[in-house]
Amino acid sequence: MAIAKSAVILILCFALACHASPARKPNPVAGPDIYRNKNMAKDVLLPGEKILSVVDFGAEGDGEFDCTQAFMDAWRKVCHETNGPARLLVPQGRFLVSSMFFNGPCTSSPVTIQVQGTVLATTDISEFANSDWLMFQKHDGLKILGGGTFDGQGKESWSFSENCESSADNVCARNPSSLFFSDSHNVIVQNIKSVNPKGFHVFVTKCTNIRLRKLKLLAPETSPNTDGIHVSHSDTVLISRNTIATGDDCISMIQGVKNIFINKLKCGPGHGISIGSLGKYENELEVKGIRIENCSLTGTTNGLRIKAWPDKYPGAASDISFSNIIMDNVKNPIIIDQEYECDPVCKKKPSLVKLKNIHFANVRGTTTSPLAVDLRCSKTFPCEGITIRDIDLKVGLLPTTARCRIVSGGERWEMAYLNARRTLASNLARALSSSSASACPSRCRFTFALLPAKQTIPVSDPVNFPVRSKSSGSGYSPLNDPSPNWSNRPPKETILLDGCDYEHWLVVMEFPDNPKPSDEHMVNTYVKTLAQLLGSEEEAKKKIYSVSTTTYTGFGALISEELSYKLKELPGVLWVLPDSYLDVPNKDYGGDLFVDGKVIPRPQYRYSERQPSRSRPRPRHDRRRETMQVERRDQQNWSQGQGGPMQPSTGMNSRNLASGGEN
């Protein structure tokens, strides 16, 4: 099999007659925005603004003295200052405090909290019963800034953390967030650092007109449930120029959020940017109007993700756009998952969350996963108005895949998922010239499809591909099995590329580079690995139909989908992918043949011999293509002779012109 040294997914979508528009910038909500048209980059003292330091109220910056009461006394004085605006100052030093409420409304507005030193949380989690650490409620005009640090000292409490996100019974006690904002309007948090929170770094709920700018939110990659910024039930939230490296989502948004604008985020490590999970609770509010652009993600387990629960409650999310995103070694770049926390073969009832008008554009970089785009939508409420364009993701030497299930076309759009094994020109031309195409853009390592307007993806029946007739004796290979048990598979809601049938699997394995094992050693490893599932090496040899030890290290095996999931868990296995024909006319998969436990090289598939050459006969599919073009020319000439309408000529590439093709 010939695979270029940089396997690339190119996902090209051309929207025609689109009626769905990208998410717009947040619109103002009810109530005046007191910061509109003002320069928020600089902190300027207001005329007559008083500065009250926590030290003046008894706080000691040694990191050991409990300063909780001093902070509260200083806050009450600042909040209820009657002679103009006031500012609470936390100077240089380390100030230890427990859980506190900074409640409003305040007499003076806006109120500023200027943090220059470090505020430390107490480590005893029992002091945070049913509450967060620093809570800001019922404010209209609040600024927190100054370049200081909030240290949650969460390491000791992480062992008590419960994963409330994946808890299906809705009974969960989450760890306290460091900064909690609720029922507030016109809030700015700027130029602040948060480290090692017990729970979330920043939690925003039931707020409007919130600006979170130039924050640095840091926690170990292994810290559980330490989301960077978590937003719910809020309208008009601007998140800009932040750096987040944490143990969970960099930014997470759940029900009731509207008009969210995220710009110039640096995320990673962490779990990426998430919307959801949705549909977990009864009577959830809609998610609408989220715009995410000019962001970078590095080393995250997920990239851009929308997730919803199956077999739960109704919900909706719409008008969401992701654009100009740079990814560096992101594991799962683009995900819509409406089977959240369900088994790989999900048997639960479909999600009741409706997803509509979701756009991905200009997403570039590298991924560590072969599945760069994974769209798993609800059968009950198919995703509608999904557009994907200008996606360029690389995964090194290995094949890449994209998967899409249950999408309803809100507009006409065309997709081409291309692997470096096929040229862009030939595949794109074939996709654009096709008069009929599959109804579902779900494919293996490369694919193309058209989605007609307003058409729901049907559930396809299992497909039987004709194969060679041998089933026993000398020269037996699983590729020759006339009855590979396809009919016993559950129906798929996808239509697959030739040869991609969820019975033929490409298994990619990992070996050390220094010293590199011999070809014989690698092939023996393939057999022994599969034998762990099948019970014997003899049975494994019967099920392996191809091997490769050069352009990639892996083998093709004829096994069930259920076994493929178990195979992924074995040592040394990197990925298990649905395989597909490399040579469609001859129904041949890539790699060298593996028959009766022996490797049969196929030199015609070596990369060096597959280069264009005038000295060798052209492949059969090239000659067939030229024949079809000559027939089309003859038909056009006949139509002209009969006075019929002129048919547009089909453009030819330089290779066909050199071979005598029609211009």
C-alpha positions in Angstrom: 0.0 0.0 0.0 1.4 3.4 -0.9 0.7 6.1 1.7 2.4 9.4 1.4 4.5 10.4 4.4 2.0 13.0 5.5 -1.5 11.6 5.3 -3.8 14.5 5.1 -7.5 14.9 5.6 -8.9 17.6 3.4 -12.6 18.2 4.0 -14.0 20.5 1.4 -17.6 21.7 1.5 -19.2 23.9 -1.0 -22.5 25.3 0.3 -25.1 26.0 -2.4 -28.2 28.0 -1.7 -27.5 28.2 2.0 -30.2 29.6 4.2 -28.4 29.0 7.5 -26.2 31.9 8.6 -23.2 31.6 10.9 -23.6 32.7 14.5 -23.3 36.4 14.9 -21.5 38.4 17.5 -23.4 38.7 20.8 -26.3 41.2 20.8 -26.8 43.5 23.8 -29.4 42.2 26.2 -31.8 44.2 28.3 -30.1 46.7 30.5 -27.3 49.2 29.7 -23.8 48.0 29.2 -21.8 50.4 31.3 -18.5 49.4 29.6 -19.5 49.8 26.0 -17.1 51.9 23.9 -14.7 52.2 26.8 -11.1 51.1 26.8 -10.9 48.1 29.1 -7.2 47.3 28.5 -6.1 49.9 31.1 -7.1 50.1 34.7 -7.7 53.8 35.5 -8.8 55.2 38.8 -12.1 57.0 38.7 -12.4 60.5 40.0 -12.7 60.4 43.8 -12.3 56.6 43.9 -11.2 55.4 47.4 -8.7 52.5 47.9 -9.2 50.3 50.9 -6.5 47.6 51.5 -7.3 44.4 53.3 -4.2 44.9 55.4 -5.8 47.9 57.0 -8.6 45.6 58.2 -6.1 43.1 59.9 -5.1 40.8 57.0 -1.5 39.4 57.1 0.2 38.3 54.0 2.2 35.4 55.4 0.2 32.6 53.9 -0.7 31.1 57.3 -2.9 33.6 59.1 -6.7 33.2 58.4 -7.6 36.5 56.7 -11.3 35.6 56.0 -12.7 38.1 58.5 -10.4 40.9 57.4 -11.5 40.4 53.8 -15.2 40.4 54.7 -14.8 43.6 56.8 -13.0 45.3 54.0 -15.6 44.2 51.4 -18.5 45.5 53.4 -16.9 48.9 53.7 -16.1 49.1 49.9 -19.5 47.8 48.8 -21.5 50.2 50.9 -19.3 53.3 50.4 -21.7 56.2 50.0 -19.2 58.9 49.0 -18.4 57.7 45.5 -16.7 54.6 43.9 -14.4 52.4 46.0 -11.7 49.8 45.4 -10.7 46.8 47.4 -6.9 46.2 47.3 -5.2 42.9 47.9 -1.5 44.0 48.0 1.6 41.9 47.5 1.7 38.9 49.8 0.0 35.5 50.4 -3.4 35.8 52.0 -5.2 32.7 53.3 -9.0 32.8 53.2 -11.9 30.3 53.4 -15.2 30.4 51.5 -16.6 33.9 51.2 -19.7 35.7 49.8 -19.1 39.0 48.1 -22.7 39.8 47.8 -24.4 42.8 46.2 -26.0 45.0 45.2 -23.5 47.6 46.3 -24.2 51.3 47.0 -21.2 52.4 44.9 -20.9 51.3 41.4 -18.8 50.0 39.7 -16.9 48.2 42.4 -13.3 47.2 41.7 -11.3 44.4 43.4 -7.6 44.9 42.6 -5.5 41.8 43.3 -1.7 42.2 43.3 -0.7 39.4 45.6 -1.8 35.8 46.0 -5.1 34.7 47.6 -4.9 31.2 49.0 -7.8 28.9 49.6 -7.8 26.8 52.8 -7.1 23.1 52.1 -9.8 21.6 54.3 -12.6 20.8 51.9 -15.1 20.4 54.8 -15.1 24.2 55.1 -16.7 24.4 51.7 -19.9 22.4 52.4 -22.4 23.1 49.6 -20.6 26.3 48.5 -17.8 27.6 46.2 -14.7 29.5 47.3 -15.1 33.1 46.3 -18.8 33.9 45.4 -19.9 37.1 43.7 -23.7 37.6 43.5 -26.2 40.3 42.5 -23.8 42.8 41.1 -24.3 45.5 38.4 -20.8 46.9 37.7 -18.0 44.8 39.1 -14.3 44.6 38.1 -11.7 42.1 39.3 -8.2 42.8 38.0 -4.6 43.6 39.0 -2.3 40.8 37.8 -2.6 38.7 41.0 -3.3 35.0 41.6 -6.1 32.9 43.1 -4.6 29.6 44.3 -7.3 27.1 45.1 -4.7 24.6 46.6 -6.9 21.9 45.2 -4.5 19.0 45.1 -5.6 17.5 48.4 -9.3 17.7 47.4 -9.0 16.2 43.9 -9.2 12.6 45.3 -12.7 13.5 46.5 -13.8 14.8 43.1 -16.9 13.2 41.6 -17.5 13.3 37.8 -20.8 15.1 37.8 -20.7 15.4 34.1 -21.0 11.7 33.5 -23.2 10.9 36.5 -26.4 9.7 35.0 -28.4 9.7 38.2 -28.2 13.5 38.7 -26.9 13.1 42.2 -23.4 14.5 42.5 -21.4 16.8 44.8 -19.0 18.8 42.8 -15.9 20.4 44.2 -16.0 24.1 44.9 -15.2 26.5 42.1 -12.5 29.2 42.7 -14.5 32.2 41.3 -18.3 31.9 41.1 -20.5 34.6 39.5 -24.3 34.5 39.6 -27.2 36.9 39.1 -24.9 39.7 38.0 -24.6 42.2 35.1 -21.7 44.2 33.7 -18.8 42.2 35.2 -15.2 42.3 34.0 -12.6 39.8 35.2 -9.2 40.7 33.6 -5.5 40.0 33.9 -5.9 37.5 36.7 -4.3 34.1 37.2 -6.0 31.0 38.8 -4.1 27.9 39.7 -5.0 24.5 41.1 -8.7 25.0 41.8 -10.6 22.4 43.8 -13.2 22.4 41.1 -13.8 24.8 38.2 -11.5 27.9 37.8 -14.4 30.2 36.8 -18.1 29.4 37.0 -20.6 31.9 35.5 -24.4 31.4 35.8 -27.5 33.6 35.4 -25.4 36.6 34.3 -25.4 39.1 31.4 -22.7 41.2 29.9 -19.7 39.4 31.3 -16.2 39.9 30.0 -13.4 37.5 30.8 -10.1 38.8 29.4 -6.5 37.9 29.6 -6.9 35.2 32.2 -4.3 32.5 32.8 -6.0 29.4 34.3 -3.6 26.6 35.2 -3.9 23.1 36.7 -2.2 19.8 36.1 -3.5 17.7 33.2 -4.4 15.0 35.6 -6.5 17.2 37.9 -10.2 16.0 37.7 -13.1 18.2 36.8 -11.1 21.4 36.7 -12.9 23.2 33.9 -11.3 26.5 33.0 -14.5 28.6 32.3 -17.9 27.1 32.8 -21.0 29.0 31.6 -24.7 28.3 32.1 -28.0 30.2 31.9 -26.1 33.4 30.8 -26.5 35.9 28.0 -23.8 37.9 26.3 -20.5 36.5 27.6 -17.2 37.7 25.9 -14.2 35.4 26.5 -11.1 36.8 24.9 -7.3 36.4 24.9 -7.2 33.7 27.7 -4.7 31.0 28.3 -6.1 27.8 29.8 -4.1 24.6 30.6 -6.1 22.3 32.9 -7.4 18.8 33.6 -10.9 19.2 32.0 -12.6 21.4 29.4 -10.9 24.7 28.7 -14.3 26.2 28.2 -17.6 24.4 28.8 -21.1 25.7 28.1 -24.3 24.1 29.0 -28.1 24.8 28.9 -29.4 28.3 28.8 -26.4 30.1 27.3 -26.9 32.7 24.5 -24.7 35.0 22.6 -21.3 33.7 23.7 -18.2 35.0 21.9 -14.9 33.2 22.4 -11.8 34.7 20.7 -8.0 34.1 20.7 -8.1 31.3 23.3 -5.0 29.3 23.9 -6.1 25.9 25.2 -4.1 22.9 26.3 -3.6 20.6 27.8 -7.2 19.9 28.7 -10.4 18.5 27.1 -10.8 21.3 24.5 -14.0 23.5 24.0 -17.3 21.8 24.8 -20.9 22.6 24.4 -22.9 20.3 26.7 -23.6 17.9 27.9 -27.2 18.7 26.8 -30.5 16.9 27.5 -29.5 15.5 30.9 -32.1 17.4 32.9 -35.8 18.0 32.4 -37.0 21.4 31.0 -33.5 22.4 29.8 -33.2 25.9 28.2 -32.0 26.3 24.6 -28.3 27.0 23.7 -28.1 29.6 20.9 -25.7 32.0 19.3 -22.1 30.8 20.1 -19.2 32.1 18.1 -15.7 30.7 18.5 -12.9 31.9 16.4 -9.1 32.5 16.2 -8.3 29.9 18.8 -5.5 27.4 19.2 -5.6 24.0 20.9 -2.5 22.0 21.9 -2.3 18.5 23.2 -6.0 18.3 24.1 -8.0 15.1 24.3 -10.8 16.8 22.4 -11.0 19.7 20.1 -14.4 21.2 19.3 -17.1 19.2 20.9 -20.9 19.2 21.2 -22.3 16.4 23.4 -25.8 15.3 24.3 -27.3 12.4 26.3 -29.2 9.6 24.6 -32.4 8.4 26.2 -32.9 11.5 28.3 -34.8 14.8 28.0 -35.5 17.3 25.1 -33.2 20.2 24.4 -31.9 22.3 21.5 -28.7 24.0 20.3 -28.4 26.2 17.2 -26.5 29.0 15.5 -23.0 27.8 16.5 -19.8 28.5 14.6 -16.2 27.5 14.9 -13.7 29.2 12.6 -10.0 29.8 12.2 -8.9 27.1 14.7 -5.3 25.9 14.9 -4.8 22.4 16.4 -1.5 20.8 17.5 -1.7 17.1 18.4 -5.3 17.1 19.3 -6.8 13.7 19.8 -10.4 14.1 18.7 -10.6 17.3 16.6 -14.3 17.7 15.7 -17.0 15.9 17.5 -20.8 16.0 17.6 -21.7 13.2 20.0 -25.4 12.6 20.8 -24.6 9.2 22.3 -22.6 10.7 25.2 -21.5 8.2 27.8 -23.0 5.3 25.8 -21.4 2.1 24.7 -19.6 2.1 21.4 -22.5 0.3 19.9 -25.2 2.4 21.6 -28.5 0.6 22.2 -30.2 3.3 24.2 -33.1 5.4 22.8 -31.9 8.3 20.6 -31.2 11.7 22.0 -34.1 14.2 22.1 -31.8 17.2 21.6 -32.2 19.1 18.3 -28.9 20.4 16.8 -29.3 23.0 14.0 -27.1 25.4 12.0 -23.6 24.4 13.2 -20.6 25.5 11.2 -16.9 24.4 11.2 -14.6 26.5 9.0 -10.8 26.7 8.5 -9.7 24.2 11.1 -6.0 23.3 10.6 -3.1 21.5 12.2 -2.3 18.0 13.5 -4.2 15.3 15.2 -3.1 12.1 17.0 -6.3 10.3 16.0 -7.3 8.8 12.6 -10.9 9.9 13.2 -10.6 13.7 12.6 -14.3 14.4 12.2 -16.9 12.4 14.1 -20.6 13.4 13.8 -23.0 11.1 15.6 -26.4 12.7 15.6 -29.8 11.6 16.9 -32.0 9.3 14.8 -35.1 11.0 16.2 -33.8 14.6 15.6 -31.2 14.5 12.9 -28.6 17.2 12.9 -29.7 20.0 10.5 -27.8 22.7 8.6 -24.3 21.3 9.4 -21.5 22.9 7.2 -17.9 21.9 7.2 -15.3 23.6 5.0 -11.6 24.3 4.7 -10.5 21.5 7.1 -6.8 20.5 6.9 -5.7 18.1 9.6 -2.6 15.9 9.4 -1.9 12.6 11.3 1.6 11.8 10.3 2.1 8.5 8.3 -1.2 6.9 9.2 -4.5 6.8 7.5 -7.2 9.2 8.6 -11.0 8.9 8.7 -14.2 10.8 9.1 -17.6 9.6 10.2 -21.0 11.2 9.9 -24.3 9.6 10.9 -27.9 10.9 10.7 -27.6 14.4 9.2 -30.5 16.2 7.6 -29.6 18.8 4.9 -30.8 22.2 5.7 -29.1 23.3 2.5 -27.3 21.6 -0.4 -23.7 20.9 0.4 -20.9 18.7 -1.0 -18.1 17.1 0.9 -14.9 15.4 -0.1 -12.8 13.7 2.6 -9.5 12.9 0.9 -6.5 10.9 2.0 -3.1 11.3 0.4 -3.5 7.9 -1.2 -5.7 9.5 -3.9 -5.1 12.8 -5.7 -7.1 15.8 -4.9 -7.9 16.5 -8.6 -9.3 13.1 -9.5 -11.4 12.7 -6.4 -12.8 16.2 -6.3 -13.6 16.1 -10.0 -15.4 12.8 -9.5 -17.4 14.1 -6.5 -18.4 17.3 -8.3 -19.4 15.6 -11.5 -21.4 12.8 -10.0 -25.1 13.0 -10.9 -26.2 10.7 -8.1 -24.5 10.1 -4.7 -24.9 8.5 -1.4 -27.3 10.1 1.0 -24.9 10.0 3.9 -21.4 11.4 4.0 -20.1 8.5 6.2 -17.0 6.9 5.1 -13.8 5.0 5.9 -10.4 6.5 5.2 -11.6 8.7 2.4 -15.0 9.6 1.0 -17.1 11.9 -1.0 -20.8 12.5 -1.0 -23.6 14.9 -1.9 -26.4 15.8 0.4 -29.6 16.9 -1.4 -31.6 19.7 0.1 -33.8 18.9 3.0 -33.1 15.2 2.9 -32.9 13.1 6.0 -30.2 10.3 6.0 -32.0 6.9 5.8 -30.8 3.8 7.6 -29.1 1.6 5.1 -29.3 -2.2 4.9 -26.2 -4.4 5.1 -24.3 -4.6 1.9 -22.9 -7.8 0.4 -19.8 -7.3 -1.8 -19.0 -10.0 -4.3 -15.7 -11.7 -3.5 -13.6 -14.6 -4.9 -15.1 -18.0 -4.4 -12.4 -20.0 -2.6 -13.3 -20.9 1.0 -10.9 -23.8 1.8 -7.8 -25.6 0.6 -4.6 -24.2 -0.7 -4.5 -20.5 -1.2 -7.3 -19.8 1.2 -7.6 -16.3 2.4 -10.5 -14.6 4.3 -10.9 -12.3 1.4 -12.1 -15.4 -0.6 -14.8 -16.3 2.0 -18.2 -16.2 0.2 -20.1 -16.0 3.5 -18.3 -13.5 5.8 -21.4 -13.3 8.1 -22.4 -9.8 7.0 -26.1 -10.6 7.2 -25.8 -11.2 11.0 -24.6 -7.6 11.6 -27.1 -5.0 12.9 -28.1 -2.5 10.3 -25.9 0.6 10.0 -27.2 4.1 9.6 -24.4 4.7 7.1 -23.6 3.9 3.5 -20.0 2.9 3.0 -17.2 3.2 0.5 -16.5 0.1 -1.5 -15.0 -2.5 0.7 -15.8 -0.7 3.9 -18.3 -3.0 5.6 -17.4 -3.1 9.3 -16.1 -6.7 8.8 -12.8 -5.8 7.2 -10.6 -3.9 9.6 -7.2 -2.2 9.3 -5.2 -2.7 12.5 -2.3 -0.3 13.0 0.3 -1.4 15.6 3.2 0.4 17.2 6.8 -0.9 17.3 10.1 0.7 18.6 12.2 2.6 16.2 15.5 1.7 17.7 16.2 -1.1 17.1 13.5 -1.6 14.5 12.2 -5.2 14.5 12.5 -7.4 11.5 9.6 -7.9 9.0 9.2 -11.5 10.2 9.0 -10.3 13.8 6.3 -7.8 13.0 4.2 -10.3 11.1 4.4 -12.8 13.9 3.3 -10.0 16.3 0.3 -9.4 14.1 -0.7 -13.1 14.3 -0.1 -13.4 18.0 -2.1 -10.2 18.7 -5.1 -11.4 16.8 -4.7 -14.9 18.4 -5.4 -13.4 21.8 -9.0 -12.8 20.7 -9.5 -15.8 18.4 -7.9 -18.5 20.7 -5.2 -19.8 18.4 -2.6 -18.6 15.9 -4.0 -20.9 13.2 -7.3 -19.2 13.4 -5.6 -15.8 13.4 -3.7 -16.7 10.2 -7.0 -17.5 8.5 -8.5 -14.2 9.4 -5.6 -12.0 8.4 -5.8 -11.0 4.7 -3.1 -8.4 4.3 0.0 -7.1 6.2 2.4 -4.2 5.9 5.8 -3.6 7.5 7.0 -0.6 5.5 4.7 2.4 4.7 2.8 1.6 7.9 2.9 -1.2 10.4 -0.3 -3.1 10.5 -2.6 -5.8 9.1 -6.0 -6.3 7.7 -8.3 -8.8 9.5 -11.8 -10.1 8.8 -13.5 -10.0 12.2 -16.7 -8.8 13.7 -17.3 -5.2 14.8 -17.6 -6.4 18.4 -14.2 -8.0 18.2 -12.7 -4.8 16.7 -13.5 -2.9 19.9 -11.8 -5.6 22.0 -8.8 -5.5 19.7 -8.3 -1.8 20.4 -7.6 -2.6 24.0 -4.7 -5.0 23.3 -1.1 -4.0 24.0 0.7 -2.5 21.0 -2.5 -1.7 19.0 -2.7 2.0 18.1 -5.9 2.2 16.1 -8.5 -0.2 14.5 -10.1 1.3 11.4 -12.7 0.1 8.9 -10.7 -0.9 5.9 -11.6 0.0 2.3 -10.6 -1.0 -1.2 -7.4 0.6 -2.5 -8.0 -0.9 -6.0 -11.8 -0.7 -6.4 -12.2 -2.4 -9.8 -10.2 -5.4 -8.6 -11.7 -5.3 -5.1 -8.3 -5.3 -3.5 -7.4 -3.9 -0.2 -3.9 -2.4 0.4 -0.8 -4.1 1.8 0.8 -7.4 0.9 -1.4 -10.5 0.6 -1.3 -12.9 3.6 -2.4 -16.4 2.6 -2.1 -19.6 4.6 0.3 -17.8 7.0 2.6 -16.6 4.3 3.3 -13.1 3.0 2.8 -12.6 -0.8 4.3 -9.3 -1.8 2.4 -7.1 -4.3 5.1 -4.9 -5.9 2.5 -3.2 -8.1 1.4 -1.3 -5.0 4.8 0.0 -4.1 4.9 3.8 -4.1 7.8 4.1 -6.4 6.1 2.0 -9.0 2.8 3.8 -8.8 4.2 7.1 -10.1 3.0 8.4 -13.5 5.1 6.9 -16.3 4.7 7.0 -20.0 6.8 3.8 -20.4 4.3 1.5 -18.6 0.7 0.7 -19.5 -1.9 2.8 -17.8 -4.0 1.2 -15.1 -7.3 -0.4 -16.2 -9.4 2.3 -14.5 -7.5 5.0 -16.4 -8.2 3.2 -19.7 -11.8 2.8 -18.7 -12.1 6.5 -17.9 -10.8 7.4 -21.3 -13.2 5.0 -23.0 -16.1 6.7 -21.2 -14.8 10.1 -22.3 -14.6 9.0 -25.9 -18.2 7.6 -25.7 -19.3 10.9 -24.2 -17.6 12.8 -27.1 -19.3 10.5 -29.7 -22.6 11.1 -28.1 -22.1 14.8 -28.2 -21.2 14.6 -31.9 -24.3 12.6 -32.6 -26.5 15.1 -30.7 -25.0 18.0 -32.7 -25.6 16.0 -35.9 -29.3 15.6 -34.9 -29.6 19.2 -34.0 -29.8 18.3 -30.3 -28.5 20.6 -27.5 -24.8 20.9 -27.0 -23.6 19.1 -23.9 -20.8 20.7 -21.8 -17.5 19.0 -22.5 -15.6 17.4 -19.6 -12.2 18.9 -18.8 -9.3 16.6 -18.9 -6.1 16.8 -16.8 -2.6 16.9 -18.3 -2.1 13.2 -17.9 -5.1 12.3 -20.1 -4.1 14.9 -22.7 -0.7 13.3 -22.9 -2.4 9.9 -23.5 -4.6 11.2 -26.3 -7.6 12.1 -24.2 -10.3 14.5 -25.4 -9.9 18.1 -24.6 
